[in-house]
Amino acid sequence: MLKAISTIIVGSKVFRTGQTVTGLSPIDKNWMKKAGYIAETVGREKSSGTEAVDADRKESDRNEL
């Protein structure tokens, strides 16, 4: 995933600082990384807000307040 370090205009799209940048050609990705306009980030899935089930925990531990 590519993140904008500064405001970037790509065709008719405008990406602000912190936004995910899409639609770049490989050549554009290369020079924009070198120039410091974008940065490669590790993609993460959005959390649904629920926690994973831990099968090793006892039932009484799961019900603590």
Legacy VTK file of the C-alpha trace (Angstrom):
# vtk DataFile Version 3.0
C-alpha trace
ASCII
DATASET POLYDATA
POINTS 65 float
0.000 0.000 0.000
1.281 3.478 -0.814
0.714 6.414 1.538
0.961 10.076 0.525
3.633 12.014 2.427
2.443 15.297 0.920
-0.377 16.406 -1.364
-0.127 14.595 -4.713
-2.107 15.206 -7.885
-2.390 12.199 -10.190
-4.459 12.944 -13.272
-7.771 14.224 -11.926
-7.255 12.717 -8.429
-5.861 14.600 -5.428
-4.319 12.633 -2.543
-3.725 14.455 0.741
-1.107 13.603 3.375
-1.803 10.191 4.919
-4.213 8.994 2.236
-3.696 5.756 0.308
-2.432 6.500 -3.196
-3.810 4.382 -6.033
-3.561 4.379 -9.811
0.170 5.056 -10.177
2.237 3.536 -12.953
5.410 1.671 -11.923
7.530 4.558 -13.211
5.538 7.110 -11.156
5.796 4.920 -8.043
9.558 4.742 -8.447
10.280 8.463 -8.846
7.710 9.541 -6.236
9.292 7.190 -3.659
12.750 8.574 -4.455
11.473 12.154 -4.230
9.783 11.454 -0.887
6.211 12.114 -2.006
4.957 8.625 -1.156
5.968 5.807 1.188
5.351 2.068 1.068
3.334 0.881 4.065
2.241 -2.515 5.260
-1.392 -3.070 4.364
-3.724 -3.972 7.229
-7.288 -5.147 7.144
-9.780 -3.080 9.060
-10.704 -4.570 12.402
-14.330 -5.394 12.997
-13.926 -4.409 16.638
-14.187 -7.967 17.903
-11.321 -9.829 19.477
-10.111 -13.235 18.354
-11.186 -16.266 20.351
-8.403 -17.735 22.477
-9.062 -21.473 22.733
-6.524 -21.837 25.567
-8.388 -19.540 27.962
-10.809 -21.035 30.459
-14.503 -20.235 30.190
-14.393 -18.460 33.561
-11.618 -16.146 32.282
-13.701 -15.156 29.267
-16.603 -14.026 31.441
-14.667 -11.651 33.696
-16.004 -8.131 34.025
LINES 1 66
65 0 1 2 3 4 5 6 7 8 9 10 11 12 13 14 15 16 17 18 19 20 21 22 23 24 25 26 27 28 29 30 31 32 33 34 35 36 37 38 39 40 41 42 43 44 45 46 47 48 49 50 51 52 53 54 55 56 57 58 59 60 61 62 63 64
